[in-house]
Each structure stands twice: as C-alpha cells, then as structure tokens.
Amino acid sequence: MITVKILLFSTIRARIGKKQLELNLPADSSVNDLKQVLENLYPDAAPTVRNMLTSVNQVFSGDETILPDRAEVAFFPQVSGG
C-alpha cells in the first residue's frame, strides 16, 4: 500500500467539499487509478475529476503516471486564455 496526499483546487474542491485528502492505494497505482477511487468516493464530482489537470510532486503528470509512496497529488481545473 501507498499513501498519497491530495490537494484540491477550484471546482473539484467545491464538488468534494474539502481542500485536502489523504488516501491509501495499492502499490503501483496510477493517476488514473486515483481518479477512479475519487469518482467512486465522490460520485457528484466524477465529471469534474475526469477533466482535471494533475501534478504529482509538483510536476504536471498524465493519467498513466505511477504514484510513489507519500506522493503529493494536486488536481487543477483546465484553464484557457485569450
């Protein structure tokens, strides 16, 4: 098992109602696995979770990124500019 600290920002924070979580996951879990866990725990947030940008230990990361133990994972809304 690994433990990850999850930081939530903007719309995902509003949907889940917390700014931070800590979860235990199986070893070799990916960002995608974490998103699935969050979708199961917080069904109202599921559409938002799928579209979030993710950083792992302050580096933007894709869904395939494997989470190390004690990782800090942050979810951000996608931003467009003009």
C-alpha positions, 0 to 999 in steps of 0.5 A: 500500500501507498499513501498519497496526499491530495490537494484540491483546487477550484471546482473539484474542491467545491464538488468534494467539499474539502481542500485536502485528502489523504488516501491509501492505494495499492502499490503501483497505482496510477493517476488514473487509478486515483481518479477512479477511487475519487469518482467512486468516493465522490460520485457528484464530482466524477465529471469534474475529476475526469477533466482535471489537470494533475501534478504529482510532486509538483510536476504536471503528470498524465493519467498513466503516471505511477504514484510513489509512496507519500506522493503529493497529488494536486488536481487543477481545473483546465484553464484557457486564455485569450 
